[in-house]
Amino acid sequence: MGIMGTGFMAHLLKLEKITMDEEKLGFACDYMKGAHPNIMKAMTETNMISTVGYGKDEISERARERVRKVCGCPKAAVEFLVGGTQTNAVVIDAFLRPYQGVIAAETGHIGCHEAGAIEFGGHKVLTLKQKDGKISPEQVERYLEDFYNDESFEHMVMPGMVYLSQPTEYGTLYTKEQLQAFRRVCDAYHIPLYVDGARLAYALACPENDVSLKDMASLCDAFYIGGTKCGAMFGEAVVIPDPNAVPYFFTIIKQHGALLAKGRLLGLQFDELFKDDLYLRIGQPAIKAADQIREALQEKGYQMIYPSFTNQSFCVMENEKLQRFGDKVSYSFWEKYDDSHTVIRLATDWAAAEEETQALIDVIRKLA
């Protein structure tokens, strides 16, 4: 079987079977559906028009103005990229010097699920221990203090940025107070704060969340507004509140091979997402469904692993039950809990339907 081996190929075949099985309830991830109907309608209506390329068109510029307005940041640089890994790689490389690395939780997306994209770009991910997917401002401050107190720090990778996710990989949230504390630490050490917002719409839709887009713009040196997992067919919107923070950011995007020639297709999607505050509401069905699923799991005595208030739910399930559960529901394996139990993730999305949610709850309730 060559370099991949039979085990790897069997794993791929299993994933393909899950993906192709239309009879299963789909709760494995939050980016498998196409796009919000408003986006599909706009794409169809504008399909045959001709515009200039690379996001320099009127539709993309209108989308930028919508993003600037909702962020309360009229001068912000706003650029549209295709995907999250691409976005993280471009932004982090743009902000860092060649000798610098980026501080992140050990569970951060850039350290776990991006195939070493940051290291491929020449920057080390400097990981810290996490709790419920989060790191603390105090941890970062101690790390920076210890780094500069080491007489050999010039021989080491210099921490040049703090990376957070809102929400985190575990569906947990940073509070406004915590972000303010991160801001103070970053200011003290003159390093940027960058927030990955791949699932930002689900954070914004949470009653427990107290961080607005205006807060993000006032506290972060850069952040991105996720579209791929939040109603767009594809795309993320990078917001850099100070447009002078990264000169020639557009050129840096091009240098990374991340500039979409048909940029209008990206701009149009965010134009729709930020028309009539759709993005601020689009995550609500996912949160409602996730809350119902968590309630059903807890009623049946399943242990919830992380205090997630967003669209991702993590529970422990007996392996024997999990096999039968998997016959009816597609889910994400998260980690092995012990020899007889597994932690799984159930993810809802912006298009969560009441019928499908209730069907999942019925499976949970009937699982002996």
Buried (B, 14 or more C-beta within 10 A) or exposed (E): EEEEEEEEEEEEEEEEEBEEEEEBBBBBBBBBEEBBEBBBEBBEEBEEEEBEEBBEBEBBBBBBBBBBEBBBBEEBBBBBBBBBBBBBBBBBBBBBEEEBBBBBBEBBBBBBEBEEBBBEBEBBBBBBEBEBBBBBBEBBBEBBEEBEEEEEEEEEBBBBBBBBBBBBBBBBBBEBEBBBBBBEBBEEBEBBBBBBBBBBBBBBBBEEBEBBBEBBBBBBBBBBBBBBBBBBBBBBBBBBBEEEBBEEBBEBBEEBEBBBEEBBBBBBBBBBBBBEEBBBEBBBBBBBBBBBBBEBBEEEEBEEBBEBBBBBBBBBBBEEBBEBBBEBBBBBEBEEBEEEBBBBBBBBBBBBEEEBBEBBBEBBEEBE
